[in-house]
Amino acid sequence: MDRWDDLRHFLAVARRGTLTAAAEDLGLNASTLHRRLAALEEQVGAGLFEKGPRGYRLSAVGEALLPRAEEVEEAVFAAARTVVGHDEQVSGDVRVTLPVDFLTAVGPHLVAFRDRCTRVRPIVLADNALLDLGRGADIALRPTQRPPESVVGRRLVEIAWCRYAPSSSSGDGLPWLHYLGLGHVGPIAWRRKTFAGDEPLLLVEQVAAMHALLRMTPAQGLLPCFLGDPDPQLRRVGEPAEATTTLWLLIHADLRRAARVRALVDFLVPRVLADRALYEGESV
């Protein structure tokens, strides 16, 4: 086990539980990851996982290896941060566009990056529109099913949605707050189909506005779980929506090797992936 990639593949499967999901995170196909995992187990001389009906579970050897692999991962990230912090050429502003409702989840990571890499300053462009990458923005974080072909995309996490109501309410039976438009968003389309006959109390244009109104209105409405679950003023109503959205990190192809952009991407991606349970509605 003499390569960081070996441990990176092991960690991805351990965290995701299936080859398909882990391969997506790594940018590989599942068969390639399976071969590399088998080669690692042959090198170790023991099975690292037990295959079951619900996916891959760590074996006793895998459980013992996990904390050591995580230590190596942090050492690799620390080394990268040290290089970034001392490289005089890694400097300047990086314009990051993301929807307003993602600021509570992503904002702390941007602040932490600035603390670690003082020569690179993120400029936050909180907007729901996809700005012109390369002109208006350097990096975009966007929930989308089909990123533009002109950009380099990294699929990060699935975003679960659920019905929410004020925590002081009973939840079910309350009037609805509906979204104005946004019918192309999978969970919103699911809600319209599943609860087609409900007359809305109000129509709301943006997710951030829906979040604010649900905290003060005896009503129910649909929110991403990363907003609703951590909010003590809200409670879930029923099960999550059957549809999800996907969070992508997008970079203009001409900027993907720019040192200042690469520094922020390399810092941000593992931290968003570490928040997977929050985004996928599994933190409660």
Stockholm file with secondary structure:
# STOCKHOLM 1.0

chainA/1-284         MDRWDDLRHFLAVARRGTLTAAAEDLGLNASTLHRRLAALEEQVGAGLFEKGPRGYRLSAVGEALLPRAEEVEEAVFAAARTVVGHDEQVSGDVRVTLPVDFLTAVGPHLVAFRDRCTRVRPIVLADNALLDLGRGADIALRPTQRPPESVVGRRLVEIAWCRYAPSSSSGDGLPWLHYLGLGHVGPIAWRRKTFAGDEPLLLVEQVAAMHALLRMTPAQGLLPCFLGDPDPQLRRVGEPAEATTTLWLLIHADLRRAARVRALVDFLVPRVLADRALYEGESV
#=GR chainA/1-284 SS CCCHHHHHHHHHHHHHSSHHHHHHHHTCCHHHHHHHHHHHHHHHTSCCEEEETTEEEECHHHHHHHHHHHHHHHHHHHHHHHHHHHCTTSCEEEEEEECGGGHHHHHHHHHHHHHHCTTEEEEEEECSSCCCBTTTBSEEEEECSSCCTTEEEEEEEEECEEEEEETTSCCTTCCEEEESSCTTSHHHHHHHHHTTTCCEEEEESSHHHHHHHHTTSSCBEEEEHHHHTTCTTEEEESSCCSCCEEEEEEEEGGGTTCHHHHHHHHHHHHHHHHTHHHHTTCCC
#=GC SS_cons         CCCHHHHHHHHHHHHHSSHHHHHHHHTCCHHHHHHHHHHHHHHHTSCCEEEETTEEEECHHHHHHHHHHHHHHHHHHHHHHHHHHHCTTSCEEEEEEECGGGHHHHHHHHHHHHHHCTTEEEEEEECSSCCCBTTTBSEEEEECSSCCTTEEEEEEEEECEEEEEETTSCCTTCCEEEESSCTTSHHHHHHHHHTTTCCEEEEESSHHHHHHHHTTSSCBEEEEHHHHTTCTTEEEESSCCSCCEEEEEEEEGGGTTCHHHHHHHHHHHHHHHHTHHHHTTCCC
//
